[in-house]
Amino acid sequence: MECKIKNEIGTIYIIEDVLLKLAGYAALECYGIVAMSSKRATDGIVEWLGRENLAKGVQVRLADDQLDVDLFIIVEYGISIAEVCKTIVDTVRYKLESMTGLKVRKVSVTVEGIRV
């Protein structure tokens, strides 16, 4: 997937990997999130991802020139999951819209685990 942004002086192309990393780094800045996770659907095993594999914990879809973002995270024990997710949604939406100029339609957060 590749995003095209046309303006008066030309066209900007943003590849999917850039969008994935932007969303992942924006999520990791939020308080209460421990790591991104990747769920392998075949066996249900959740693996923790470091910063080098950040894009595997994020899925991005482009529909009608708007982004849909899915995040898979692991949160810290004792923190309000609802507040962490609200902060992540707001931060990811703001960072993606301000850095790319694309409109974010939806940000979905799936909590895959809790670190004790």
C-alpha positions in Angstrom: 0.0 0.0 0.0 1.2 3.4 -0.9 -0.4 6.8 0.0 -0.4 9.6 -2.5 -0.8 13.2 -1.5 -1.1 15.7 -4.3 -0.6 19.4 -3.9 0.1 22.4 -6.2 3.9 21.6 -6.6 3.8 17.8 -7.0 2.9 14.5 -5.5 4.2 13.0 -2.2 4.3 9.2 -1.9 4.4 7.6 1.6 5.0 3.9 1.8 3.2 1.7 4.3 6.3 0.9 6.4 6.6 4.6 7.2 3.0 4.8 8.4 3.4 1.7 10.5 6.5 3.0 12.2 5.0 6.5 12.8 1.9 4.9 14.5 4.1 2.5 16.5 6.5 5.2 17.8 3.5 7.5 18.7 1.9 4.7 20.7 5.1 3.8 22.6 5.4 7.4 23.7 2.2 7.0 25.8 2.3 6.3 29.5 1.3 2.8 30.5 2.2 1.0 27.4 5.0 -1.6 27.8 5.4 -2.9 24.3 3.8 -3.6 21.0 2.7 -7.2 20.3 2.2 -9.3 17.3 -0.5 -12.0 17.5 0.1 -15.0 15.2 -3.4 -16.0 14.3 -2.5 -19.6 13.5 -1.6 -20.6 17.1 -2.8 -17.6 19.2 0.8 -17.0 20.5 1.5 -13.4 21.4 5.1 -12.2 20.9 6.5 -9.0 22.4 8.2 -6.8 19.8 11.2 -4.5 20.3 11.6 -1.2 18.6 13.3 -2.9 15.6 10.1 -4.9 14.8 7.6 -2.1 15.8 5.7 -2.3 12.5 4.4 -5.9 13.2 2.2 -4.6 16.1 0.4 -2.1 13.8 -1.9 -2.6 10.8 -2.8 0.3 8.5 -5.5 0.4 5.8 -6.3 3.2 3.4 -9.9 3.7 2.4 -11.3 6.8 0.7 -8.1 8.8 1.4 -8.5 8.1 5.1 -6.4 5.8 7.4 -7.7 3.1 9.6 -5.1 2.0 12.2 -5.1 -1.1 14.3 -2.7 -1.3 17.3 -1.8 -4.4 19.3 -0.3 -3.5 22.7 0.8 -4.8 26.1 0.0 -2.6 29.0 1.5 -2.3 32.5 -0.4 -3.8 35.4 -2.2 -1.4 37.7 -2.8 1.2 35.0 -6.3 2.1 33.8 -6.6 0.3 30.4 -9.4 2.6 29.3 -7.3 5.7 29.9 -4.2 4.2 28.3 -6.2 3.3 25.2 -7.8 6.8 25.0 -4.4 8.4 25.2 -3.0 6.2 22.6 -5.9 6.9 20.2 -5.6 10.6 20.6 -1.8 10.6 20.3 -1.6 8.3 17.3 -4.3 10.2 15.4 -2.6 13.6 16.1 0.9 12.4 15.2 -0.2 10.7 11.9 -2.4 13.6 10.8 0.2 16.3 11.6 3.2 14.4 10.1 1.6 13.1 7.0 -1.4 15.3 6.2 -3.6 12.3 5.9 -7.0 12.1 7.7 -7.2 9.3 10.3 -10.7 7.9 10.3 -10.3 5.2 13.0 -7.7 4.0 15.5 -8.5 0.6 17.1 -6.5 -0.6 20.1 -6.3 -4.3 21.1 -4.8 -5.1 24.4 -3.0 -8.4 24.0 -1.5 -8.7 27.5 -0.6 -7.2 30.8 3.0 -7.0 32.2 3.1 -7.6 35.9 
